[in-house]
Amino acid sequence: MATVDQTASRGAMLSAPEGRVTTLAQQQRRWGWIFLSPWIFGFIVFTAAPIVASLVFTFTDFNLANAEITFVGLKNWEKLFSDPLTLTSLGVTLRFAVLAVPFGILLPLGLATLLNSQYLAGKRLWRTLFYMPYIVPVVSTVFIWQSFLNGQNGWLNRILTMIGFDPPNWLQDERWILPALILVGIWGVGNAMLTILATMQGVPTELYEAAAVDGANAWIKWRHITLPMISPVIFYNLVLSVIGLMRYFDVPYILTRGTGQPGTSAYFFNMHLYKTAFTYADMGYGAALAWLIFIISMALTIILFVSARRWVYYASGD
């Protein structure tokens, strides 16, 4: 009998800590959910719910002016492929992306390579000068470039005239408005340059030393060591560039005062979306436009990730 009591007592002593541990774990889990709840609430109210609502709006005729909502089925989606302004603005956006992405990658790559050179003096100064335009507010940047690219007395055309060129009317010529926007975009490559430069400086020097022993020159080192080692950050900037260009709005809107002129050569997709949803108060069709550009951005991003398997090198072997 005594043996049984001792065994029961010993079992109670062993089970008590487990109960306390379980209770402590439950309390920690409970407090974790309590601390997470503000973020979860904010995510549901300000992110998840608007996303779901916008998808629902694509199937409705929702006019902000009178707040009437009428279910119209796939009418808005069908209109996407018959609306000439939608197709035109989408074409402008994609054409600009094809022109701008190479500049957005190659220019910061070239600048980073230059700043990483051991023969360049004043690296800190150059690095600061190249980065500073990136932190200038967009509105200020546009006003600066608007005066710089002025076809009558802009500084760029003055310089081109002095060296014997016949300068174009950058902001009034349909052939030159997109190159003008690319010039404005080049102004802000400092951030991409810094990320690439930081990655370059992190490449192990042992790789360059081993290549030098084998007789490799500077080009071979850059091509077969530097470029593969920094390919992940190039890919990162490429994805950000593509997504950013699909969302391109502020610069052309301010530069053309919301008109997209000359003609429709600078009428970007998001300008059309903004006018549809907020100027004409057609929230249903505006939501369909937003989902269309989201689907296109997602498709392009997936294509980039699939293609990255062939050219992006990860030191871990992934």
N, C-alpha and C positions, 0 to 999 in steps of 0.2 A: 504493500500500500504506500509506504514511504517512497519507494522507488518510482511509483507512478506519479506521486505528487511532485517529486524532484524533476521528473521529465517534463511534466506540464509547466512547472515554473520556469524551467530552462527554455521551453518553447515560447512562453510568453515574453521572456526577455529578448529572445532572438527576433520575434515578430514585431516588437514595439518599434525598433529603429526603422524597419522597413516601412511601417505605417507613417512614421514621422517624415521619412524621405519622400514617400508618395505625396503626403500633404504639402511638403515644401515644394516639390515639383509642380503640383497643381497651382500653388500660390504664385510661383514664378511664371507659369504659363498664363495665369489669369492677369497678372500685372503686365505681362508682355502684350496681351490683347488690349488692355486698357491704354497703354502708351501708344499702341498702333492705331487705336480707334480714331483719333483725329485725322490721321493721314488717310485711313480707309474711307472715312466719311467724306473728306475732301475729294478723294479720287472718284468716289461714286457720284457725288453731286456735281463736280466741276469737270470731270473727264468722261467717265463711263456713260452717265446719263445723257450728256450732250451728243456723244457719238451715236448712241442708240436712237436718240430723237432725230438727229440729222438723217439717219438711214430711213426712218419712218417718213420724214418729210419728203423724201425723194418720190414717194408714191402719192403725194398730195398736191393740191393746188392751194398753197399757203401764202396768202398775201398779207404782209405786215401792216398795210395801210388800214385794212378793215378787220384784221385778225380772224378772217374766215378760213376754215380748213375744209377742203373737199377732197375725198379720195378719188384719184384719177388713174390708179393702176400704174402701168408702165409708160404712160404718156410722156413723162419728163425724160425717161431713159431713151425713148424713141427720138425725142427732139434733139438729143445730144448729137445724133448722126445726121440730122437734117438742117440744123441751125448753122448758117454760113459763118456767123461770127465766132461760134464755138470752134469750128474747124480751122478758121483763119488764125485765131489766137493760139490754138494748140500748135499749128504749124510754125508760127513765129517763135513760140517757146522752145520747141524741139530744135528748130534751126539754130537758135541762139545757143542752146546747150551744146550742140555739135561744134560750134565755133569757139565757145568760151571755155569748155572743159580742158582742151589741150593747153591753153594759156594758163589756166588755173592750176595745172600740175607742173608743166615744164618750167614756167618762170620761177616759182618758189624753189623748185629743184635746182635750177641753175644758180639762183642767188645763194642757196644753202651751200652748194658746192664751192662757190666763190668764197663765202665767209668761213668755210672749213679749211681753206688753203693756208698752209703755214707761211706763205710768202706775202699774205695780205696784211698791211699795217692798219692799225686803228679799227680792229674788228668790233670792239664794243660800240664805238661810235656808229659804224655802218649798220650794225644790228639794230641799234636804237632808231636810226633814221628810217630803216626799212619797215620797222614795226609800228612806228608812231601813226602813220595814216590809218592803220586798222582801228585805232581807238577813237578816231574822229567821228562824231555823229553823222549818220547818213545824210540828213538834211543839209548840214554844212558841206559835206563832201559834194553833194549834187550841185549846190550853188557855186562852189569853187570851179567845178568842171564845166558848168553851164557858161560861165564867163570865159573860161580857158578855151572852150570849143566853139565860141561864137563865130559864125561865118564871116561877119563883117570886120570885127576888130579883136577877135580872140588871140591870145598869145601864141597858141599853136599854129594858127594860120599865118601870123606875122613871122614866126620862125621859118615856116616852110617857104614863105615868099622870099625871105632874105637869102635862102640857099638855092633859089631858082625853081621851086616847085609851084605848080598851080593848085592851091589848096581847095579841098571840097567844102561845101556847106554842110558840116557834120550833122547838125541837128535838123536840117530842113530837106535833106536829100534821102530818099528811101533806100538808096544803095549804101549810105554811110551811117545811118542811125545805129545799126547793130554794132559795127566796128567802134562807134563812139561809146556805146554802152560797155563794150569789152574794155576799152581804155579806162572807163570809170571803175570797172571791176578789178583791173590790175592794181589800182590804187590800194586795195585792201589785201594783198597777198602776204602781208607780213606775218600773219598768224600761222598760215601753212608753212611758210619758210622756217619759222622758229621750231615747229614740231619736227620738220625734216632735219634741220640742223642739229637739234638735240639728239635725234636718233643716230645721225652720222657720227657725232662725238662719242657715242656709246659703242661703236663698233670696236671689238678687241684689236689692239695694236699688233698682237701676235700674228694675226692673219696677214697684215701688210708686211710684217717682217719676214714671214715665211715666203710670201710671194716675191719679195725683193731678192731673197736668196736664190729663187728660181729664175731671176732675171726679168721679172715683170715690170713693165713701165707704168707710168701714172694712169694711162687710159685703161690698161688691162686691170689694174687694181680697182679702178672705179667701176668698170663694167662687170667684173666677175666677183668682186668682194663687196664694195660699197652698195651697189644697186640691189643685189639680192638681200643684203642685210637690212636695208631700209624699205624693202618692198611692202612690209605690213603697214607702215605709216603712209606710204604713197597710196596704198589701197584705201586706207582710212580717209585720207583727204579726197580721194576720187569719189567715194560714196557720199561724203558730205557735200561735195561740189554738185553732184547730180541731184541729190535731194534738194539742195538749196536753190538750184536753177529751176526746178519744178515748182518752187514756191516763190519765184522771183516776182517782186511786185513794187517795192518802195521806190527804187531808183527810177525805173521808167515812168512810174505814175507821177513822181515829182518833176522829172525832167520834161515830160510832155504835158504836164498839168492835167493828167487823167484822160487825155484824148487819144493817146497811142499814135499820134501823127508824127511824120507825114503819112497820109493815107491810113493804112492799118499796119504799117511796117514795124511799129513798136507797140502794137496792141497785144500785150501778153495775156496768157490764159487767166491769170489771177486778177488782172484788171477787169476782164470780162465777168469773172465770178463776182468780184466786188460790186460792179455796177448792177449786175442782175439781182443780187440779193439785197443790196442796201440802197441803191439809187432807184431801181424800179420796184423794190419791195417784193420781188418774186422769190420768196424763200424756198419754195418747193423745188424749182428749177435750179436755184443757186446751190441747194444741198446736193442735187444730182451732179452738178459741175464739180463740187468739192470731192465727191466720191470718185468721180472719173479721174481726177488728177491724183488722188490717193492710190487708185488701182494702178495707174501708169507708173507712179513712183515706186510702188511695191514691186511691180514686174521688173523694172529696170534694176532695182536693188538686188533682186533674186538672180538676175542675169549676171550682175557683177560678182556676186558671191560664188556662183557656179564657175565663172571664168577664172576666179582668183585661185582655184585649185591648181591651175596650170602655170601661174607666174609668181604667186606670192610665196615667199620662203619664210618659214618659221624655224628659228634655231632649235626649238624643242623637237622638231621633226614632224609636227602636225601639218 
